[in-house]
Amino acid sequence: MSSLNWLIHLLTSRHRWPAVLVALALTLALAVAGGYLLAEVGPLLAAVGVVGLVAALWMLRDIEVAYWAVIGVVCLLPFASFPFSIGFTPTFLDAALGALFVVWLLQVMTGAQRRFTTTSLGGPVLLFLLLALAAFVLGLGHAPLTSYIVRHFAEILLSVLLFFLVVNTVQEPGRLERLVRVLVVCAFVAALLGVVLYVIPDELTMRALSALRPLGYPTGPGVLRYIRDDPTLPQRATSTSVDPNVLGSLLNIAIGLTVPQLFARQPVIRRVVLVPMLGMMLLCLGLTISRGSFVGVGAALAVIAILRYRNLWWLILAVVLLLLLLPQTQDLVTHFLAGLRGEDLATRMRFGEYRDALILIGRHPILGVGFAGSPDVDTYIGVANVYLLIAEEMGLVGLASFLVVMGLFFARFWRARRAVRADRRLEPIWWGVHAAVIGALVGGLFDHYFFNLDFHHSATLFWLIVGLAAATTEMIEPRDG
């Protein structure tokens, strides 16, 4: 019997005293918690806490609600943390992911789930996790272990483990459609917030974003972001993602996921609503001026246009023409071309990071230097390229294991591409989740968010999408893997 069912059993017991005692205990606990929140953080956050408690109880009844919480936090409050410490300051995403895993474990313990699914990717993903753990332990020989490193490394492991949770709990089309719908809606809301905060006066934007201070967000003029952090250059949209490139990485995945729905017979969101939502996401992506995300989206859409949706070339052509012809987009085009030519400071700094990363990898090629720090005073961990970052931390062996996972992922994609046409309901979702992974991997050539200890939510989003793609392929070819 689950903990929630046990509580319900006591509250509905025929014996009056157990029910009365449990009700009194719950009332007292809620009163104490409510009083503490009112005194410490004020009525607004106290109300948020009450809503969170109700949501937590709801999650225990329905694992989809836990998924919604994870997706909502990843898209809308990725850096939010609780205004208290328990040895460390827990984040909203820690709580949401923890609830998701707890509900899954309760299902396993109560027999609600009896079969464990791994797919053909399960073994390679597990090997990648074990190599990450080995690199972490070996890296402690030259760098001190801190609570920060332990916590964030554990969060990255939890994000990768999310793959197994997804393929075991998303096994029917209805749930898959609902999760994709929630992800698209939340990404749209993030884009809408990004555009609104971009167009309103800077003072109002600064006040609005600074209001998130109790949740651990930055405050002051620094919340406004510009190209090269120079206020004389064009501003960049951030929404509630703090960094414009982080917002760009979210929209990179969301746009790839959404576009195939334009060609669906029955899209997860009605087309009359979906089209303006997609337009808002494309507009916000443009306002982020995130060049890596532009390239990621372009690559993803080009792949699915070549392999499946030929009419998509008209959308790609329309977007390119708008970028080239509209006066409002000329700063963006100039910035993008400067990056291609290696002329701007940000690009030259990235080239420097790449050189430093190759030096570090050359000195520690097998299992890298771990996640805590570099043993050499003249090198450091950190580079705007997810593949070089993995090689720095886990060596060429760790990078090879990640590439094997992705290679097998796309081998399954290639085998299933014809079979998926027979399933008109799942086909657009299948293409969407794979386009999202392609966009993330191409964007990863220029950014590091999907395997960075400081960006737990980006790693969570990446492995959630990989898991959804694997789960969708399982529904199409159940015997595969």
Contacts in CASP RR format, 6 or more apart in sequence:
PFRMAT RR
TARGET T0000
AUTHOR 0000-0000-0000
METHOD contacts of the structure
MODEL  1
MSSLNWLIHLLTSRHRWPAVLVALALTLALAVAGGYLLAEVGPLLAAVGV
VGLVAALWMLRDIEVAYWAVIGVVCLLPFASFPFSIGFTPTFLDAALGAL
FVVWLLQVMTGAQRRFTTTSLGGPVLLFLLLALAAFVLGLGHAPLTSYIV
RHFAEILLSVLLFFLVVNTVQEPGRLERLVRVLVVCAFVAALLGVVLYVI
PDELTMRALSALRPLGYPTGPGVLRYIRDDPTLPQRATSTSVDPNVLGSL
LNIAIGLTVPQLFARQPVIRRVVLVPMLGMMLLCLGLTISRGSFVGVGAA
LAVIAILRYRNLWWLILAVVLLLLLLPQTQDLVTHFLAGLRGEDLATRMR
FGEYRDALILIGRHPILGVGFAGSPDVDTYIGVANVYLLIAEEMGLVGLA
SFLVVMGLFFARFWRARRAVRADRRLEPIWWGVHAAVIGALVGGLFDHYF
FNLDFHHSATLFWLIVGLAAATTEMIEPRDG
1 9 0 8 1.000
1 110 0 8 1.000
2 60 0 8 1.000
2 106 0 8 1.000
2 109 0 8 1.000
2 110 0 8 1.000
3 60 0 8 1.000
3 106 0 8 1.000
4 57 0 8 1.000
4 60 0 8 1.000
4 61 0 8 1.000
7 22 0 8 1.000
10 18 0 8 1.000
10 19 0 8 1.000
10 22 0 8 1.000
11 19 0 8 1.000
11 22 0 8 1.000
11 23 0 8 1.000
12 19 0 8 1.000
13 19 0 8 1.000
30 53 0 8 1.000
33 53 0 8 1.000
34 46 0 8 1.000
34 50 0 8 1.000
35 46 0 8 1.000
37 45 0 8 1.000
37 46 0 8 1.000
37 49 0 8 1.000
37 50 0 8 1.000
38 46 0 8 1.000
40 83 0 8 1.000
40 84 0 8 1.000
41 83 0 8 1.000
41 214 0 8 1.000
45 83 0 8 1.000
45 214 0 8 1.000
55 65 0 8 1.000
55 69 0 8 1.000
56 99 0 8 1.000
58 65 0 8 1.000
59 65 0 8 1.000
59 66 0 8 1.000
59 69 0 8 1.000
59 99 0 8 1.000
59 100 0 8 1.000
59 103 0 8 1.000
60 103 0 8 1.000
60 106 0 8 1.000
63 100 0 8 1.000
63 103 0 8 1.000
63 104 0 8 1.000
63 107 0 8 1.000
63 169 0 8 1.000
64 175 0 8 1.000
64 178 0 8 1.000
64 179 0 8 1.000
66 96 0 8 1.000
66 99 0 8 1.000
66 100 0 8 1.000
66 103 0 8 1.000
67 100 0 8 1.000
67 179 0 8 1.000
67 182 0 8 1.000
68 182 0 8 1.000
69 96 0 8 1.000
69 99 0 8 1.000
69 100 0 8 1.000
70 93 0 8 1.000
70 96 0 8 1.000
70 97 0 8 1.000
70 100 0 8 1.000
70 460 0 8 1.000
70 464 0 8 1.000
71 179 0 8 1.000
71 182 0 8 1.000
71 183 0 8 1.000
71 186 0 8 1.000
71 464 0 8 1.000
72 96 0 8 1.000
72 182 0 8 1.000
72 186 0 8 1.000
73 80 0 8 1.000
73 92 0 8 1.000
73 93 0 8 1.000
73 96 0 8 1.000
73 457 0 8 1.000
74 93 0 8 1.000
74 186 0 8 1.000
74 250 0 8 1.000
74 457 0 8 1.000
74 460 0 8 1.000
74 461 0 8 1.000
74 464 0 8 1.000
75 183 0 8 1.000
75 186 0 8 1.000
75 187 0 8 1.000
75 189 0 8 1.000
75 190 0 8 1.000
75 250 0 8 1.000
76 186 0 8 1.000
76 189 0 8 1.000
76 190 0 8 1.000
76 193 0 8 1.000
76 240 0 8 1.000
77 92 0 8 1.000
77 212 0 8 1.000
77 215 0 8 1.000
77 240 0 8 1.000
78 93 0 8 1.000
78 240 0 8 1.000
78 241 0 8 1.000
78 242 0 8 1.000
78 246 0 8 1.000
78 455 0 8 1.000
78 457 0 8 1.000
78 458 0 8 1.000
79 91 0 8 1.000
79 215 0 8 1.000
79 216 0 8 1.000
79 217 0 8 1.000
79 240 0 8 1.000
79 241 0 8 1.000
79 242 0 8 1.000
79 457 0 8 1.000
80 91 0 8 1.000
80 92 0 8 1.000
80 93 0 8 1.000
80 212 0 8 1.000
80 215 0 8 1.000
80 216 0 8 1.000
80 217 0 8 1.000
81 89 0 8 1.000
81 90 0 8 1.000
81 91 0 8 1.000
81 92 0 8 1.000
81 215 0 8 1.000
81 216 0 8 1.000
82 89 0 8 1.000
82 90 0 8 1.000
82 91 0 8 1.000
82 92 0 8 1.000
82 95 0 8 1.000
83 214 0 8 1.000
83 215 0 8 1.000
83 216 0 8 1.000
87 147 0 8 1.000
88 147 0 8 1.000
88 151 0 8 1.000
91 456 0 8 1.000
92 215 0 8 1.000
93 155 0 8 1.000
93 456 0 8 1.000
93 457 0 8 1.000
93 460 0 8 1.000
94 155 0 8 1.000
94 456 0 8 1.000
97 158 0 8 1.000
97 159 0 8 1.000
97 162 0 8 1.000
97 460 0 8 1.000
98 158 0 8 1.000
100 162 0 8 1.000
100 165 0 8 1.000
101 158 0 8 1.000
101 161 0 8 1.000
101 165 0 8 1.000
104 113 0 8 1.000
104 165 0 8 1.000
104 168 0 8 1.000
104 169 0 8 1.000
106 112 0 8 1.000
107 113 0 8 1.000
107 169 0 8 1.000
113 168 0 8 1.000
113 169 0 8 1.000
116 168 0 8 1.000
117 167 0 8 1.000
117 168 0 8 1.000
117 171 0 8 1.000
117 474 0 8 1.000
118 164 0 8 1.000
118 167 0 8 1.000
119 167 0 8 1.000
119 470 0 8 1.000
119 473 0 8 1.000
119 474 0 8 1.000
119 481 0 8 1.000
120 408 0 8 1.000
120 412 0 8 1.000
120 480 0 8 1.000
120 481 0 8 1.000
121 163 0 8 1.000
121 405 0 8 1.000
121 408 0 8 1.000
121 409 0 8 1.000
121 412 0 8 1.000
121 466 0 8 1.000
121 470 0 8 1.000
122 163 0 8 1.000
122 164 0 8 1.000
124 401 0 8 1.000
124 404 0 8 1.000
124 405 0 8 1.000
124 408 0 8 1.000
125 160 0 8 1.000
125 163 0 8 1.000
125 164 0 8 1.000
125 405 0 8 1.000
127 401 0 8 1.000
127 404 0 8 1.000
128 160 0 8 1.000
128 398 0 8 1.000
128 401 0 8 1.000
128 402 0 8 1.000
128 405 0 8 1.000
129 157 0 8 1.000
129 160 0 8 1.000
129 161 0 8 1.000
131 367 0 8 1.000
131 394 0 8 1.000
131 397 0 8 1.000
131 398 0 8 1.000
131 401 0 8 1.000
132 156 0 8 1.000
132 157 0 8 1.000
132 160 0 8 1.000
132 393 0 8 1.000
132 394 0 8 1.000
132 398 0 8 1.000
133 157 0 8 1.000
134 367 0 8 1.000
135 367 0 8 1.000
135 368 0 8 1.000
135 369 0 8 1.000
135 370 0 8 1.000
135 371 0 8 1.000
135 393 0 8 1.000
135 394 0 8 1.000
135 395 0 8 1.000
135 398 0 8 1.000
136 153 0 8 1.000
136 370 0 8 1.000
136 371 0 8 1.000
136 372 0 8 1.000
138 367 0 8 1.000
138 368 0 8 1.000
138 370 0 8 1.000
139 368 0 8 1.000
139 369 0 8 1.000
139 370 0 8 1.000
139 371 0 8 1.000
139 372 0 8 1.000
139 373 0 8 1.000
140 372 0 8 1.000
142 369 0 8 1.000
142 373 0 8 1.000
142 374 0 8 1.000
142 375 0 8 1.000
143 369 0 8 1.000
143 370 0 8 1.000
143 372 0 8 1.000
143 373 0 8 1.000
143 374 0 8 1.000
143 375 0 8 1.000
144 372 0 8 1.000
145 372 0 8 1.000
146 372 0 8 1.000
149 371 0 8 1.000
149 372 0 8 1.000
149 453 0 8 1.000
152 453 0 8 1.000
152 454 0 8 1.000
152 456 0 8 1.000
153 371 0 8 1.000
153 453 0 8 1.000
155 453 0 8 1.000
155 456 0 8 1.000
155 459 0 8 1.000
156 451 0 8 1.000
156 453 0 8 1.000
156 456 0 8 1.000
156 459 0 8 1.000
158 460 0 8 1.000
159 456 0 8 1.000
159 459 0 8 1.000
159 460 0 8 1.000
159 462 0 8 1.000
159 463 0 8 1.000
160 459 0 8 1.000
160 463 0 8 1.000
162 460 0 8 1.000
162 463 0 8 1.000
162 464 0 8 1.000
162 467 0 8 1.000
163 463 0 8 1.000
163 466 0 8 1.000
163 467 0 8 1.000
163 470 0 8 1.000
166 463 0 8 1.000
166 464 0 8 1.000
166 467 0 8 1.000
166 468 0 8 1.000
166 470 0 8 1.000
166 471 0 8 1.000
167 467 0 8 1.000
167 470 0 8 1.000
167 471 0 8 1.000
167 474 0 8 1.000
169 175 0 8 1.000
170 176 0 8 1.000
170 179 0 8 1.000
170 467 0 8 1.000
170 468 0 8 1.000
170 471 0 8 1.000
171 471 0 8 1.000
171 474 0 8 1.000
171 475 0 8 1.000
172 475 0 8 1.000
173 425 0 8 1.000
173 426 0 8 1.000
173 475 0 8 1.000
176 426 0 8 1.000
176 429 0 8 1.000
176 468 0 8 1.000
176 471 0 8 1.000
176 472 0 8 1.000
176 475 0 8 1.000
177 268 0 8 1.000
177 429 0 8 1.000
179 468 0 8 1.000
180 257 0 8 1.000
180 268 0 8 1.000
180 429 0 8 1.000
180 433 0 8 1.000
180 468 0 8 1.000
181 268 0 8 1.000
181 269 0 8 1.000
183 254 0 8 1.000
183 257 0 8 1.000
184 254 0 8 1.000
184 257 0 8 1.000
184 258 0 8 1.000
184 261 0 8 1.000
184 268 0 8 1.000
184 269 0 8 1.000
184 274 0 8 1.000
184 277 0 8 1.000
185 269 0 8 1.000
185 277 0 8 1.000
187 250 0 8 1.000
187 251 0 8 1.000
187 253 0 8 1.000
187 254 0 8 1.000
187 257 0 8 1.000
187 258 0 8 1.000
187 281 0 8 1.000
188 254 0 8 1.000
188 277 0 8 1.000
188 280 0 8 1.000
188 281 0 8 1.000
190 239 0 8 1.000
190 240 0 8 1.000
190 241 0 8 1.000
190 247 0 8 1.000
190 250 0 8 1.000
190 251 0 8 1.000
190 284 0 8 1.000
191 239 0 8 1.000
191 251 0 8 1.000
191 254 0 8 1.000
191 280 0 8 1.000
191 281 0 8 1.000
191 283 0 8 1.000
191 284 0 8 1.000
191 285 0 8 1.000
192 280 0 8 1.000
192 284 0 8 1.000
193 239 0 8 1.000
193 240 0 8 1.000
194 237 0 8 1.000
194 238 0 8 1.000
194 239 0 8 1.000
194 247 0 8 1.000
194 284 0 8 1.000
194 287 0 8 1.000
195 237 0 8 1.000
195 280 0 8 1.000
195 283 0 8 1.000
195 284 0 8 1.000
195 287 0 8 1.000
197 205 0 8 1.000
197 208 0 8 1.000
197 209 0 8 1.000
197 237 0 8 1.000
197 238 0 8 1.000
197 239 0 8 1.000
198 205 0 8 1.000
198 235 0 8 1.000
198 237 0 8 1.000
198 284 0 8 1.000
198 287 0 8 1.000
200 208 0 8 1.000
202 224 0 8 1.000
202 235 0 8 1.000
205 223 0 8 1.000
205 224 0 8 1.000
206 220 0 8 1.000
206 221 0 8 1.000
206 222 0 8 1.000
206 223 0 8 1.000
206 224 0 8 1.000
209 217 0 8 1.000
209 218 0 8 1.000
209 219 0 8 1.000
209 223 0 8 1.000
209 238 0 8 1.000
209 240 0 8 1.000
210 217 0 8 1.000
210 218 0 8 1.000
210 219 0 8 1.000
210 220 0 8 1.000
210 223 0 8 1.000
212 240 0 8 1.000
213 219 0 8 1.000
217 223 0 8 1.000
217 240 0 8 1.000
217 242 0 8 1.000
218 242 0 8 1.000
223 238 0 8 1.000
223 242 0 8 1.000
224 231 0 8 1.000
224 235 0 8 1.000
225 235 0 8 1.000
225 236 0 8 1.000
225 238 0 8 1.000
225 243 0 8 1.000
225 244 0 8 1.000
226 232 0 8 1.000
226 233 0 8 1.000
226 234 0 8 1.000
226 235 0 8 1.000
226 236 0 8 1.000
227 233 0 8 1.000
227 234 0 8 1.000
227 236 0 8 1.000
227 289 0 8 1.000
227 335 0 8 1.000
227 346 0 8 1.000
228 344 0 8 1.000
228 345 0 8 1.000
228 346 0 8 1.000
234 289 0 8 1.000
234 331 0 8 1.000
234 332 0 8 1.000
234 335 0 8 1.000
236 244 0 8 1.000
236 287 0 8 1.000
236 288 0 8 1.000
236 289 0 8 1.000
236 290 0 8 1.000
237 244 0 8 1.000
237 247 0 8 1.000
237 284 0 8 1.000
237 286 0 8 1.000
237 287 0 8 1.000
237 288 0 8 1.000
238 244 0 8 1.000
238 246 0 8 1.000
238 247 0 8 1.000
238 288 0 8 1.000
239 247 0 8 1.000
239 284 0 8 1.000
241 247 0 8 1.000
241 248 0 8 1.000
241 250 0 8 1.000
244 288 0 8 1.000
244 289 0 8 1.000
244 290 0 8 1.000
245 288 0 8 1.000
245 290 0 8 1.000
245 292 0 8 1.000
245 293 0 8 1.000
245 447 0 8 1.000
245 449 0 8 1.000
246 449 0 8 1.000
246 455 0 8 1.000
246 458 0 8 1.000
247 284 0 8 1.000
247 288 0 8 1.000
247 290 0 8 1.000
248 285 0 8 1.000
248 288 0 8 1.000
248 290 0 8 1.000
248 293 0 8 1.000
249 290 0 8 1.000
249 293 0 8 1.000
249 440 0 8 1.000
249 443 0 8 1.000
249 447 0 8 1.000
249 449 0 8 1.000
249 450 0 8 1.000
249 458 0 8 1.000
250 458 0 8 1.000
250 461 0 8 1.000
251 281 0 8 1.000
251 284 0 8 1.000
251 285 0 8 1.000
251 288 0 8 1.000
251 293 0 8 1.000
251 297 0 8 1.000
252 285 0 8 1.000
252 290 0 8 1.000
252 292 0 8 1.000
252 293 0 8 1.000
252 296 0 8 1.000
252 297 0 8 1.000
252 300 0 8 1.000
252 436 0 8 1.000
252 439 0 8 1.000
252 440 0 8 1.000
252 443 0 8 1.000
253 436 0 8 1.000
253 439 0 8 1.000
253 440 0 8 1.000
253 461 0 8 1.000
253 462 0 8 1.000
253 465 0 8 1.000
254 281 0 8 1.000
254 436 0 8 1.000
255 278 0 8 1.000
255 281 0 8 1.000
255 282 0 8 1.000
255 285 0 8 1.000
255 297 0 8 1.000
255 300 0 8 1.000
255 301 0 8 1.000
256 297 0 8 1.000
256 300 0 8 1.000
256 301 0 8 1.000
256 432 0 8 1.000
256 435 0 8 1.000
256 436 0 8 1.000
256 439 0 8 1.000
257 432 0 8 1.000
257 433 0 8 1.000
257 435 0 8 1.000
257 436 0 8 1.000
257 465 0 8 1.000
258 274 0 8 1.000
258 277 0 8 1.000
258 278 0 8 1.000
258 281 0 8 1.000
258 432 0 8 1.000
259 278 0 8 1.000
259 301 0 8 1.000
259 304 0 8 1.000
259 312 0 8 1.000
259 315 0 8 1.000
259 432 0 8 1.000
259 435 0 8 1.000
260 304 0 8 1.000
260 308 0 8 1.000
260 309 0 8 1.000
260 427 0 8 1.000
260 428 0 8 1.000
260 429 0 8 1.000
260 431 0 8 1.000
260 432 0 8 1.000
260 435 0 8 1.000
261 267 0 8 1.000
261 268 0 8 1.000
261 269 0 8 1.000
261 271 0 8 1.000
261 274 0 8 1.000
261 428 0 8 1.000
261 429 0 8 1.000
261 432 0 8 1.000
262 271 0 8 1.000
262 274 0 8 1.000
262 275 0 8 1.000
262 278 0 8 1.000
262 315 0 8 1.000
263 309 0 8 1.000
263 311 0 8 1.000
263 312 0 8 1.000
263 428 0 8 1.000
264 424 0 8 1.000
264 427 0 8 1.000
264 428 0 8 1.000
265 424 0 8 1.000
266 425 0 8 1.000
267 274 0 8 1.000
267 428 0 8 1.000
268 429 0 8 1.000
269 277 0 8 1.000
282 319 0 8 1.000
285 293 0 8 1.000
285 294 0 8 1.000
285 297 0 8 1.000
286 294 0 8 1.000
286 329 0 8 1.000
286 332 0 8 1.000
289 331 0 8 1.000
289 332 0 8 1.000
289 335 0 8 1.000
290 447 0 8 1.000
291 335 0 8 1.000
291 336 0 8 1.000
291 339 0 8 1.000
291 446 0 8 1.000
292 443 0 8 1.000
292 444 0 8 1.000
292 445 0 8 1.000
292 446 0 8 1.000
292 447 0 8 1.000
293 443 0 8 1.000
293 447 0 8 1.000
294 336 0 8 1.000
295 442 0 8 1.000
295 443 0 8 1.000
295 445 0 8 1.000
295 446 0 8 1.000
296 438 0 8 1.000
296 439 0 8 1.000
296 440 0 8 1.000
296 442 0 8 1.000
296 443 0 8 1.000
297 439 0 8 1.000
298 316 0 8 1.000
298 439 0 8 1.000
298 442 0 8 1.000
299 438 0 8 1.000
299 439 0 8 1.000
299 442 0 8 1.000
299 443 0 8 1.000
300 435 0 8 1.000
300 436 0 8 1.000
300 438 0 8 1.000
300 439 0 8 1.000
300 442 0 8 1.000
301 312 0 8 1.000
301 315 0 8 1.000
301 316 0 8 1.000
301 435 0 8 1.000
302 316 0 8 1.000
303 435 0 8 1.000
303 438 0 8 1.000
304 312 0 8 1.000
304 431 0 8 1.000
304 432 0 8 1.000
304 434 0 8 1.000
304 435 0 8 1.000
305 312 0 8 1.000
305 313 0 8 1.000
305 316 0 8 1.000
307 417 0 8 1.000
308 417 0 8 1.000
308 431 0 8 1.000
309 431 0 8 1.000
322 329 0 8 1.000
323 329 0 8 1.000
323 332 0 8 1.000
323 333 0 8 1.000
324 333 0 8 1.000
335 344 0 8 1.000
338 344 0 8 1.000
338 347 0 8 1.000
339 346 0 8 1.000
339 347 0 8 1.000
342 348 0 8 1.000
342 351 0 8 1.000
350 384 0 8 1.000
350 385 0 8 1.000
350 446 0 8 1.000
353 382 0 8 1.000
353 383 0 8 1.000
353 384 0 8 1.000
353 385 0 8 1.000
354 383 0 8 1.000
354 385 0 8 1.000
354 388 0 8 1.000
356 379 0 8 1.000
356 380 0 8 1.000
356 383 0 8 1.000
357 382 0 8 1.000
357 383 0 8 1.000
357 385 0 8 1.000
357 388 0 8 1.000
357 389 0 8 1.000
357 391 0 8 1.000
357 392 0 8 1.000
358 388 0 8 1.000
359 379 0 8 1.000
360 369 0 8 1.000
360 374 0 8 1.000
360 376 0 8 1.000
360 379 0 8 1.000
360 380 0 8 1.000
360 381 0 8 1.000
360 392 0 8 1.000
361 368 0 8 1.000
361 388 0 8 1.000
361 391 0 8 1.000
361 392 0 8 1.000
361 395 0 8 1.000
361 396 0 8 1.000
363 376 0 8 1.000
363 379 0 8 1.000
364 375 0 8 1.000
364 395 0 8 1.000
365 395 0 8 1.000
365 396 0 8 1.000
366 395 0 8 1.000
366 396 0 8 1.000
366 397 0 8 1.000
367 394 0 8 1.000
367 395 0 8 1.000
367 397 0 8 1.000
367 398 0 8 1.000
368 391 0 8 1.000
368 392 0 8 1.000
368 393 0 8 1.000
368 394 0 8 1.000
368 395 0 8 1.000
369 375 0 8 1.000
369 381 0 8 1.000
369 392 0 8 1.000
369 393 0 8 1.000
370 381 0 8 1.000
370 393 0 8 1.000
370 394 0 8 1.000
371 381 0 8 1.000
371 393 0 8 1.000
371 453 0 8 1.000
373 380 0 8 1.000
373 381 0 8 1.000
374 380 0 8 1.000
374 381 0 8 1.000
381 389 0 8 1.000
381 392 0 8 1.000
381 393 0 8 1.000
382 389 0 8 1.000
382 392 0 8 1.000
382 448 0 8 1.000
383 389 0 8 1.000
383 392 0 8 1.000
383 448 0 8 1.000
384 446 0 8 1.000
384 447 0 8 1.000
384 448 0 8 1.000
385 444 0 8 1.000
385 445 0 8 1.000
385 446 0 8 1.000
385 447 0 8 1.000
385 448 0 8 1.000
386 444 0 8 1.000
386 445 0 8 1.000
386 447 0 8 1.000
386 448 0 8 1.000
386 449 0 8 1.000
386 450 0 8 1.000
386 451 0 8 1.000
386 452 0 8 1.000
387 399 0 8 1.000
387 402 0 8 1.000
387 444 0 8 1.000
387 445 0 8 1.000
389 448 0 8 1.000
389 451 0 8 1.000
389 452 0 8 1.000
390 398 0 8 1.000
390 399 0 8 1.000
390 402 0 8 1.000
390 451 0 8 1.000
391 398 0 8 1.000
391 399 0 8 1.000
394 401 0 8 1.000
394 402 0 8 1.000
406 441 0 8 1.000
409 437 0 8 1.000
409 466 0 8 1.000
409 469 0 8 1.000
409 470 0 8 1.000
412 470 0 8 1.000
412 473 0 8 1.000
412 480 0 8 1.000
413 434 0 8 1.000
413 469 0 8 1.000
413 473 0 8 1.000
415 477 0 8 1.000
415 480 0 8 1.000
416 430 0 8 1.000
416 473 0 8 1.000
416 476 0 8 1.000
416 477 0 8 1.000
416 480 0 8 1.000
419 476 0 8 1.000
419 477 0 8 1.000
420 426 0 8 1.000
420 427 0 8 1.000
420 430 0 8 1.000
420 431 0 8 1.000
420 476 0 8 1.000
421 427 0 8 1.000
423 430 0 8 1.000
423 475 0 8 1.000
423 476 0 8 1.000
426 472 0 8 1.000
426 475 0 8 1.000
426 476 0 8 1.000
429 472 0 8 1.000
430 469 0 8 1.000
430 472 0 8 1.000
430 473 0 8 1.000
430 476 0 8 1.000
433 465 0 8 1.000
433 468 0 8 1.000
433 469 0 8 1.000
433 472 0 8 1.000
434 469 0 8 1.000
436 465 0 8 1.000
436 469 0 8 1.000
437 462 0 8 1.000
437 465 0 8 1.000
437 466 0 8 1.000
437 469 0 8 1.000
440 450 0 8 1.000
440 462 0 8 1.000
440 465 0 8 1.000
444 450 0 8 1.000
448 455 0 8 1.000
449 455 0 8 1.000
449 458 0 8 1.000
449 459 0 8 1.000
450 458 0 8 1.000
450 459 0 8 1.000
450 461 0 8 1.000
450 462 0 8 1.000
451 459 0 8 1.000
451 462 0 8 1.000
452 458 0 8 1.000
452 459 0 8 1.000
473 480 0 8 1.000
474 480 0 8 1.000
474 481 0 8 1.000
END
